[in-house]
Amino acid sequence: MLPVAAEWASWIILGATGLLFIRLVLGPGTADRAVALEMLSVLVIAFAALRTLITGLDAYLDVAISLALTSFLATVAPSRYIARRTGGKR
């Protein structure tokens, strides 16, 4: 049952990734694009973890862990850019 559920979840994550790419390209503002980029990294991490469950290869889990550690910087950089551009105003 677990492989079937993981396979379905993989397809759902791939569909959500496609929708996020649309938001990333068409996002009306920089903040929307930054949030879409962060969510995209979360979905890629989840997809890699599911691939670990399905295939049993630990390499996918290594990719997920390293991406989780580096995606923090992908969140901080656009946030600092937006804060500098707006002058810290909300």
Secondary structure by P-SEA (a helix, b strand, c coil): caaaaaaaaaaaaaaaaaaaaaaaaacccaaaaaaaaaaaaaaaaaaaaaaaaacccaaaaaaaaaaaaaaaaaaaaaaaaaaaaacccc
